[in-house]
Structures are given as C-alpha cells and as structure tokens.
C-alpha cells in the first residue's frame, strides 16, 4: 500500500492522479489535514484518512499499513518545519512503514541562504538516521513560480532582481509524475535523487527567452539588495516574507539551483518542461 500525505496540495495531489493510472485505488491511501478537502479522491474509491504533522497523535493510524509513504514537505512559513517532519518520521517508524519517499529540493544543504534548503537537508539527515529505507526527491525549483520571481516584466519590460544565477526551473507537474513512477518502480532510487529540468538559465537568459516569446525587448537589470527590499516593502510585502524571498536570490547567485540531471527525462520518457514552457504561458505566446 502507498500512503500519500498532502494530497490536497498541487504536488502530491497530482502524484495521486498518476498513481491511479498505474494502480487500483485499493492500493492507495491519502492522509490529509482536512479529509473534507480530499473528497475528489474519496469519490474515486481512495481511502481518506486524517493525518496532521502538527498533531502527532493522528499520524500512526494515518500511516498504518504503508509499504511506502510519500511524505510531502511542510511549507508552513512560521512553523518548526524540521520538527514537523521529525514527528512524521517518528510516526512512520511507529506504524511500521517500510519506505519513505520525501519531497525535498535539489538545493538541500546546510549552508543554503534559502531557508527551505536548510530544512530539507535537516530532514534528510533525520531520514538517514531513522533506519527506514528512504528516497529524497530533490526536485528542481518549481517553474510555476518563475514569473513571480522574475517580477512584473510584462508590464515594465524589465527583469530587475537582486541576484542572478542559474536555476533549473522544473515543472511541478513533471515532478509529480516522476514521483509516481518512482513509487511504482522496483526500487533502486535510494537516498537523494535529483529531478530537474534539462537546463538552468540565469535571469539574464530568462530576459532573452521572454523577449523571444513576447516579441518585444525584455531587459535584465541587476538590482541592489537594499533597493529591492525597499521596493518590495513599498509594494506592501511584509518584511519577514521579503527577507525570506531574498534568500532565494542569494542562493541562486551562489549556484545552489544550478545543477541539472537527466533522470527526470528518463523517468518521464520525454523531455521535461523547462523555463521556456513556464514563460510561454506568462507571455501569452505560442512561440
């Protein structure tokens, strides 16, 4: 049996959809904080259980009977994320789970300026020490967020960011499908497993691609961190959130998102989507 957490979210919800193309519904369970939001899976015959990382007492029963547990990473910006993951791993141990597949990030590292990279690394250390067989899906930075990180270039004609560096913008949909392939494989994906798009353009290169797709000149303009912070605050973004996001640009500049790996394409049996595909929709172009 495969139990999937976070199935009401976009990533693991899509993975469940792909699992249902490969397995009977009786072999899949979803464990979610609010079962009412998982009604679409219940209608398809999937068992829905309540399981909340912040309520550790709910987890052993939610994970019971799992051969494999797909553990989605928490994205709570104010929580002790590593502590939530620790509770889930301990519950998996108590429930006798045989294997954990965790949704991590390619930039999992203890010195990553972008906070989630540090929490992913800490969670991987917990998995390594748990004694459970584990796979960490080190997904590339999700491409649906690229238009946001590039700023309002469609209106301004300028990509003005406080740090440039290569980023392997990876389609969340592709990562979800690859997770289903790995979960239904015969094993062989142990420990950190990198899943990225085939390219990692810089923001300067993103400006060139945006120009091609939009049919007008989009310029890249490096911005001082202090000026960028001031602009975000002036636009109404909370300071804590702004400084959190600044960590992304610092990490990109330091090369934390630069790596690419062919495995995602091999799992999908096709070329993964990339930054150009993400920008194509944003630019409203078929180019």
Backbone torsions as a table, in degrees:
resi	resn	phi	psi	omega
1	UNK	NA	140.1	175.5
2	UNK	-109.4	124.5	176.0
3	UNK	-109.4	131.8	-174.7
4	UNK	-118.6	122.7	174.0
5	UNK	-89.1	161.9	174.8
6	UNK	63.2	27.4	-174.1
7	UNK	-73.0	-9.6	174.5
8	UNK	-85.2	-5.0	174.4
9	UNK	-89.2	168.4	-174.3
10	UNK	-65.8	-42.8	-174.0
11	UNK	-68.3	-62.8	-176.1
12	UNK	-73.3	-24.4	173.0
13	UNK	-62.0	-42.6	177.5
14	UNK	-66.6	-35.4	177.4
15	UNK	-63.1	-41.0	176.9
16	UNK	-60.4	-41.8	177.9
17	UNK	-58.2	-42.1	179.1
18	UNK	-70.4	-35.5	176.8
19	UNK	-63.1	-37.4	-179.3
20	UNK	-67.8	-18.0	174.1
21	UNK	-80.1	-14.8	-173.9
22	UNK	-114.3	-23.5	-173.1
23	UNK	-133.2	154.9	171.7
24	UNK	-68.2	150.7	-176.5
25	UNK	-61.8	-23.2	-179.9
26	UNK	-67.7	-14.5	-178.9
27	UNK	-98.4	6.0	-177.0
28	UNK	-126.4	135.9	174.3
29	UNK	-129.8	142.0	173.2
30	UNK	-112.4	136.7	177.7
31	UNK	-116.6	115.4	-171.6
32	UNK	-134.8	159.2	179.8
33	UNK	-67.4	-38.2	-177.3
34	UNK	-126.4	97.4	-177.5
35	UNK	-57.2	-27.0	-179.7
36	UNK	-62.2	-27.5	-179.4
37	UNK	-81.8	-5.9	179.3
38	UNK	-104.3	24.3	-175.6
39	UNK	-60.4	-33.4	-177.6
40	UNK	-63.6	-31.0	176.9
41	UNK	-77.5	-38.9	177.8
42	UNK	-59.9	-38.4	179.4
43	UNK	-64.1	-24.5	179.8
44	UNK	-91.5	4.3	176.6
45	UNK	93.2	9.0	179.3
46	UNK	-85.1	133.4	176.7
47	UNK	-69.6	133.8	179.8
48	UNK	-113.9	126.5	177.3
49	UNK	-121.4	154.5	174.3
50	UNK	-88.6	129.4	176.4
51	UNK	-151.7	120.5	-175.4
52	UNK	-127.9	120.8	179.0
53	UNK	-54.7	-33.2	-178.1
54	UNK	-78.4	-6.2	176.4
55	UNK	-124.4	78.5	-173.1
56	UNK	-54.7	-29.3	179.4
57	UNK	-64.3	-20.3	-179.6
58	UNK	-83.2	-12.4	-166.9
59	UNK	-83.1	-42.6	-178.2
60	UNK	-56.4	-42.5	178.1
61	UNK	-68.8	-35.6	179.4
62	UNK	-65.5	-31.1	-175.8
63	UNK	-97.2	-2.3	-174.1
64	UNK	-59.7	134.6	175.7
65	UNK	86.2	4.5	-175.3
66	UNK	-78.7	124.8	164.9
67	UNK	-75.6	-40.9	177.2
68	UNK	-133.4	142.5	177.8
69	UNK	-121.8	119.5	173.7
70	UNK	-90.3	108.0	-172.5
71	UNK	-100.8	107.7	179.6
72	UNK	-77.9	142.4	177.6
73	UNK	-74.3	142.3	176.5
74	UNK	-70.9	142.7	175.8
75	UNK	-117.2	23.3	178.9
76	UNK	-70.2	115.4	-172.9
77	UNK	-71.4	-14.7	-176.6
78	UNK	-115.2	-4.7	-176.7
79	UNK	-86.1	163.4	168.3
80	UNK	-79.2	87.6	-172.2
81	UNK	-61.0	-44.5	-180.0
82	UNK	-62.1	-37.6	176.8
83	UNK	-63.7	-39.8	176.5
84	UNK	-62.2	-43.0	179.6
85	UNK	-66.5	-37.3	177.4
86	UNK	-60.0	-43.4	178.8
87	UNK	-60.9	-40.0	-179.9
88	UNK	-67.8	-40.9	179.9
89	UNK	-66.9	-41.5	178.1
90	UNK	-63.6	-38.8	177.3
91	UNK	-66.3	-37.3	177.3
92	UNK	-62.8	-40.8	175.6
93	UNK	-59.8	-47.0	-178.6
94	UNK	-63.6	-32.2	-178.1
95	UNK	-85.3	-5.3	179.6
96	UNK	77.1	25.8	177.7
97	UNK	-61.2	137.6	-176.1
98	UNK	-87.5	-28.6	-176.9
99	UNK	-154.1	137.4	175.3
100	UNK	-111.9	131.1	170.6
101	UNK	-112.3	118.8	-171.7
102	UNK	-112.1	136.0	178.5
103	UNK	-85.2	98.9	-176.8
104	UNK	-103.5	-149.3	-179.2
105	UNK	-150.4	147.7	-177.8
106	UNK	-59.8	-22.6	-176.6
107	UNK	-97.7	25.0	177.1
108	UNK	-65.0	112.7	-176.6
109	UNK	-162.3	145.5	-176.9
110	UNK	-69.3	-18.8	-177.8
111	UNK	-111.3	17.9	-179.5
112	UNK	-69.5	126.7	177.0
113	UNK	-63.1	-20.3	179.7
114	UNK	-90.8	115.6	-169.8
115	UNK	-50.7	-43.9	-178.9
116	UNK	-57.8	-31.8	178.4
117	UNK	-61.0	-36.4	179.6
118	UNK	-72.1	-39.3	179.6
119	UNK	-70.1	-35.0	175.5
120	UNK	-62.5	-44.1	179.5
121	UNK	-61.5	-43.9	179.6
122	UNK	-61.8	-38.5	178.8
123	UNK	-67.5	-39.1	176.7
124	UNK	-61.7	-35.5	176.6
125	UNK	-65.8	-38.5	176.0
126	UNK	-63.2	-41.8	178.8
127	UNK	-63.9	-43.2	-178.8
128	UNK	-62.2	-32.5	-178.1
129	UNK	-87.7	-7.5	-171.6
130	UNK	-76.0	-27.0	-174.7
131	UNK	89.0	-8.2	176.5
132	UNK	-84.6	143.0	170.4
133	UNK	-61.1	137.2	-175.2
134	UNK	-147.2	152.9	173.7
135	UNK	-131.7	132.4	177.5
136	UNK	-110.8	112.9	-178.6
137	UNK	-81.3	98.0	-179.2
138	UNK	-84.1	79.6	-177.2
139	UNK	-72.0	145.8	173.6
140	UNK	-65.9	165.7	-178.9
141	UNK	-62.0	129.1	-170.2
142	UNK	-66.5	127.7	-170.1
143	UNK	-70.6	-21.8	-179.3
144	UNK	-64.8	-18.0	179.0
145	UNK	-89.3	-5.6	-177.9
146	UNK	-58.5	-48.8	-179.5
147	UNK	-57.5	-32.0	179.0
148	UNK	-72.4	-48.0	-178.4
149	UNK	-66.0	-26.6	178.0
150	UNK	-77.4	-11.2	177.8
151	UNK	83.1	-176.1	-174.9
152	UNK	-80.1	53.6	-174.6
153	UNK	-66.3	-26.2	179.2
154	UNK	-64.8	-33.5	179.1
155	UNK	-85.8	-37.6	-172.3
156	UNK	-97.1	-21.5	-174.6
157	UNK	75.2	12.3	-176.0
158	UNK	-136.2	134.8	168.7
159	UNK	-99.9	103.2	-176.4
160	UNK	-112.5	105.5	-176.1
161	UNK	-131.8	155.7	-173.7
162	UNK	-90.6	22.0	178.3
163	UNK	176.2	128.0	-179.3
164	UNK	-111.6	147.1	177.8
165	UNK	-179.7	160.5	-178.8
166	UNK	-69.6	138.0	178.8
167	UNK	-135.3	126.9	-179.3
168	UNK	-86.2	70.9	-178.4
169	UNK	-54.7	119.2	-170.0
170	UNK	-122.7	134.1	-178.2
171	UNK	-68.1	126.2	177.5
172	UNK	-58.6	-35.1	179.3
173	UNK	-63.2	-38.4	178.5
174	UNK	-68.1	-40.7	178.6
175	UNK	-63.0	-38.4	179.0
176	UNK	-64.4	-43.0	179.6
177	UNK	-66.0	-40.6	179.5
178	UNK	-63.4	-37.0	177.7
179	UNK	-60.3	-41.0	178.7
180	UNK	-65.0	-39.0	178.2
181	UNK	-63.2	-44.2	-179.5
182	UNK	-65.1	-42.5	-179.1
183	UNK	-64.2	-29.0	-178.5
184	UNK	-102.1	13.0	178.3
185	UNK	-87.0	178.7	178.0
186	UNK	-91.3	21.9	-179.9
187	UNK	95.0	-164.0	179.3
188	UNK	95.4	-2.7	178.5
189	UNK	-113.2	80.8	-175.6
190	UNK	-104.3	141.3	177.9
191	UNK	69.9	-157.0	-178.9
192	UNK	-60.5	128.9	-177.0
193	UNK	-133.2	109.7	-172.0
194	UNK	-86.0	129.4	-179.3
195	UNK	-128.7	106.7	-177.2
196	UNK	-137.3	164.9	168.5
197	UNK	-64.1	164.9	-176.1
198	UNK	-79.2	-4.5	-178.0
199	UNK	-139.4	159.4	-179.7
200	UNK	-136.5	81.1	-177.8
201	UNK	-75.0	152.2	170.9
202	UNK	-81.4	170.2	176.9
203	UNK	-67.2	-29.7	174.7
204	UNK	-62.5	-40.6	177.3
205	UNK	-71.8	-33.8	175.4
206	UNK	-60.0	-39.3	178.4
207	UNK	-61.8	-39.4	177.6
208	UNK	-64.8	-43.5	179.1
209	UNK	-65.0	-42.8	178.9
210	UNK	-61.3	-36.4	178.1
211	UNK	-63.6	-45.1	179.6
212	UNK	-60.9	-44.2	-174.5
213	UNK	-75.2	-33.5	-176.0
214	UNK	-90.1	-15.8	-179.0
215	UNK	75.9	17.2	176.2
216	UNK	-143.1	165.4	-175.9
217	UNK	-79.5	121.4	173.2
218	UNK	-111.0	122.9	-177.0
219	UNK	-99.6	149.1	171.5
220	UNK	-99.1	133.7	179.6
221	UNK	-136.0	111.4	176.2
222	UNK	-64.2	140.8	-175.2
223	UNK	-123.8	139.6	175.7
224	UNK	-63.0	140.6	-176.8
225	UNK	-57.8	-43.8	-178.3
226	UNK	-63.0	-40.0	178.8
227	UNK	-66.4	-41.0	179.7
228	UNK	-64.4	-44.8	178.5
229	UNK	-59.3	-44.4	-179.3
230	UNK	-62.6	-39.5	-179.8
231	UNK	-66.0	-40.3	180.0
232	UNK	-67.0	-41.8	178.6
233	UNK	-64.7	-39.0	178.7
234	UNK	-64.9	-29.1	179.6
235	UNK	-82.2	-2.0	175.3
236	UNK	99.2	5.3	178.9
237	UNK	-76.7	132.8	-179.4
238	UNK	-60.3	146.7	-175.3
239	UNK	-62.1	-41.0	-179.6
240	UNK	-61.1	-43.6	179.1
241	UNK	-65.6	-40.1	-179.1
242	UNK	-62.8	-45.2	179.9
243	UNK	-68.5	-32.6	174.1
244	UNK	-60.5	-47.0	-178.8
245	UNK	-68.2	-32.6	177.6
246	UNK	-58.3	-31.4	177.3
247	UNK	-59.1	-32.8	177.2
248	UNK	-61.4	-49.1	-177.3
249	UNK	-64.4	-38.1	177.3
250	UNK	-64.5	-40.4	179.0
251	UNK	-66.9	-39.5	177.8
252	UNK	-62.5	-44.0	180.0
253	UNK	-62.2	-32.1	-178.9
254	UNK	-86.4	-1.3	174.4
255	UNK	88.1	13.2	-177.1
256	UNK	-67.9	-23.7	-177.7
257	UNK	-107.4	16.6	-169.7
258	UNK	-82.7	-25.5	-172.0
259	UNK	-68.4	145.2	172.9
260	UNK	-128.0	154.2	-176.5
261	UNK	-144.2	140.2	-178.3
262	UNK	-77.4	-7.2	-171.4
263	UNK	-60.4	-39.8	-178.1
264	UNK	-58.0	-46.9	178.5
265	UNK	-62.7	-36.9	178.8
266	UNK	-64.9	-40.6	179.5
267	UNK	-67.9	-39.1	-177.6
268	UNK	-79.3	-23.1	-175.3
269	UNK	73.2	22.7	179.0
270	UNK	-161.3	171.0	177.7
271	UNK	-73.1	125.6	177.7
272	UNK	-64.6	155.1	172.8
273	UNK	-66.9	157.3	-176.0
274	UNK	-139.5	-166.0	-177.0
275	UNK	-60.5	-37.3	179.3
276	UNK	-59.7	-41.7	179.3
277	UNK	-64.6	-39.6	178.8
278	UNK	-65.2	-40.2	-178.9
279	UNK	-74.4	-28.0	-178.5
280	UNK	-58.8	-45.1	178.4
281	UNK	-66.8	-40.1	-179.6
282	UNK	-65.8	-33.4	-178.0
283	UNK	-85.5	-8.6	-178.6
284	UNK	65.0	36.3	-175.7
285	UNK	-123.8	149.9	172.9
286	UNK	-94.6	5.3	-175.0
287	UNK	-64.5	NA	NA
